[in-house]
């Protein structure tokens, strides 16, 4: 068992470093591969492939306990403390409302679909747990997805199916949104929307020097250790650390959002590599009912966003931006915004950060609504 523990740590650590390195590798072919097989999915697959090839049994090693007890908490705190509430004012009330309507739709629609179409299916009753991490992925990103996976105890083969479907649907939707946002001017003219988007110029980074990265990391470690030491259960830790991270990150003027976001991002990669050690390809399948469910879910989400974008009478650029801030997150939403106007990139980043801060709690709501029907 000790040998397996060491081997598991070595594989998880090595895969994490490799994926972070290759994600920054400046090669067109590599970047095209990563576009369809993103780092977060690659990190999960490689340990599973290695375990399969060498017939390793690493699903019960102590690293899994360490991950849930220590790596998850510090990752959650750092991600939440990287959100600046003061930046919300640059977005505006109506676009923010549209964004939250999109989040609400993502969270509630699966419960309605489950009730209307799949309650009589034994397959869907078995597969519903796979839906919950998708709520986290489509709203909060990787951190929320991982928390919600643990929350409902999704088995690894189902989680792999969900990851693959999620990745395919996100890429298709992203291509669609890029085409739509490029037609913003034409659509605004067609629907007679004349309200301009409040653009902001890049501000000089004079205050960056006042940020104290070392002290920010020290406080993050200290608070996380204190909460973990109180021996709460996993979800209580998530809630407490999420709230504390949000408060502390916005109260302390010297707080470094950048360093905490980097730590959180590294934590996500490492957690995924550890989860990959549990992966068993023998049980893998792509259930057709789950594919149909997710396609219906995404189509409804797109239609709802489009409808309320029209009813709120705001620029048609906000629909794609609000949607990509959720499903694409901080990595792709600025690129989408830039396809229309580069000065909208800060707005997209702010919405993506709000998405990261709220995704887990929307997932709790979806779980509650589905469990009411079981």
PyMOL commands that set and color helices and strands:
alter all, ss='L'
color gray80, all
select helices_A, chain A and resi 2-23+28-36+39-53+62-80+85-90+93-118+122-127+129-139+142-152+156-181+184-191+206-210+213-229+234-251+257-276+281-283+288-311+317-327+329-331+333-338+342-371
alter helices_A, ss='H'
color red, helices_A
deselect
rebuild
show_as cartoon
